[in-house]
């Protein structure tokens, strides 16, 4: 029986994972809505823009830290 997903998705390919900038939890590099095969799964990764040594950087953040209100230094809220 075939497994759900493909080698191009983070849960199968560890090269497509990163760590949360706040807590260090492994999270997928895919930022955005959950994959259509994972309708019940909530978005796992948030890309937050903040300052890193005076220049803007994107900080990968897990849902738990995002929901708890963690934001990087110099956080910039971008409107949709």
C-alpha positions as CSV (number, residue, x, y, z in Angstrom):
1,X,0.0,0.0,0.0
2,X,1.3,3.5,-0.9
3,X,2.1,6.0,1.8
4,X,0.3,9.3,1.9
5,X,2.4,12.2,0.7
6,X,5.6,12.4,-1.4
7,X,9.3,13.0,-1.1
8,X,8.6,16.6,-1.8
9,X,6.8,17.1,1.5
10,X,8.5,17.8,4.8
11,X,7.0,15.0,6.8
12,X,8.8,12.5,4.4
13,X,11.9,14.5,3.6
14,X,13.8,15.9,6.6
15,X,15.7,18.3,4.3
16,X,12.5,20.2,4.0
17,X,12.4,21.0,7.7
18,X,13.7,23.9,9.8
19,X,13.5,24.8,13.5
20,X,11.3,27.4,15.2
21,X,13.3,30.5,15.9
22,X,11.9,30.7,19.4
23,X,11.6,27.1,20.8
24,X,13.7,25.0,18.4
25,X,10.9,22.6,17.5
26,X,11.3,21.0,14.0
27,X,8.7,22.4,11.6
28,X,8.2,22.1,7.8
29,X,9.7,24.8,5.6
30,X,6.3,25.1,3.8
31,X,4.8,28.4,4.9
32,X,1.1,28.9,4.2
33,X,-2.0,26.8,4.3
34,X,-2.0,23.1,5.0
35,X,-1.5,20.8,2.0
36,X,-4.9,19.7,0.5
37,X,-4.2,16.1,1.6
38,X,-4.1,17.4,5.2
39,X,-7.4,19.2,5.4
40,X,-7.7,18.6,9.1
41,X,-4.2,19.8,9.8
42,X,-3.7,23.5,10.7
43,X,-0.9,25.6,9.3
44,X,2.3,24.6,11.1
45,X,4.8,27.3,10.1
46,X,4.7,31.1,10.2
47,X,7.3,33.3,8.6
48,X,7.6,36.4,10.8
49,X,9.7,39.4,9.6
50,X,12.0,41.0,12.3
51,X,15.5,42.5,12.7
52,X,18.6,40.4,12.7
53,X,21.7,42.5,13.2
54,X,19.9,45.6,11.9
55,X,18.6,44.1,8.7
56,X,15.2,42.5,8.0
57,X,15.1,38.7,8.3
58,X,12.4,36.1,8.2
59,X,12.0,34.0,11.3
60,X,10.4,30.6,11.0
61,X,8.0,30.2,13.9
62,X,5.8,27.2,15.0
63,X,2.1,27.6,15.5
64,X,2.4,27.1,19.3
65,X,4.9,30.1,19.6
66,X,2.8,32.2,17.2
67,X,-0.4,31.5,19.1
68,X,1.4,32.3,22.4
69,X,2.3,35.8,21.0
70,X,6.0,35.4,20.5
71,X,7.4,37.8,17.9
72,X,11.0,38.4,16.9
73,X,12.8,41.6,17.8
74,X,11.8,44.4,15.5
75,X,8.7,42.5,14.4
76,X,7.0,44.1,11.3
77,X,3.3,43.3,10.7
78,X,2.7,43.0,7.0
79,X,-0.8,43.5,5.8
80,X,-2.3,41.0,3.4
